[in-house]
Amino acid sequence: MFFYPVDTDLRLRLLRHGDAAQLYSLTDLNRAHLRQWLPWLNAVKGQDDSLAFIELTLRQHADGRGFVAGIERGGDLIGLVGHHPIDWKNRSVGLGYWIAQEWQGRGIMTRCCKAVIAHTFGVIGVHRVTICCAIGNARSRAIPERLGFRLEGTLREAEWLYDRFIDVALYACTTSEWAETMA
């Protein structure tokens, strides 16, 4: 079971079946906020949908294709961070994340992403990590920029966001770049 203490009050851990109610509640409470940037909110209609997501992430982890971790503070889930399925042929993975609106602006997500990226390069052995963010999502884009990722370009009209296509910024970092950045 993946468990990683980020600092004294934050930890990352694999989601458990028993988290479904709390994950759904967190998603639902932040629905309007998350909907600005994330295209999957309409598919989360109840606790069963959160449970199905948790089962999917646990299968991904069991199959060696990466993990999604809950961000826990004081025993409560406040967000998620984790891998899209690892492309082992190219030793590459995308990283995704979201956090409850009330916890934004405190550096939590940057610290959590840094921990996951260090684990991804150092323990899992992936060579390249990518992060895609909506062009207009300045808070999300600040995370890869703070962590020394390179902006590789803009993917024009790459994501359908409910009623329109949006442009996405593609950031990437390789093992050697990470080592230089963290040195």
Beta strands, then each sheet from edge to edge (+ up, - down):
strand 1: 3-7
strand 2: 10-14
strand 3: 68-73
strand 4: 76-83
strand 5: 92-99
strand 6: 128-134
strand 7: 150-160
strand 8: 165-174
sheet 1: 1+ 2- 3+ 4- 5+ 6+ 8- 7+
end
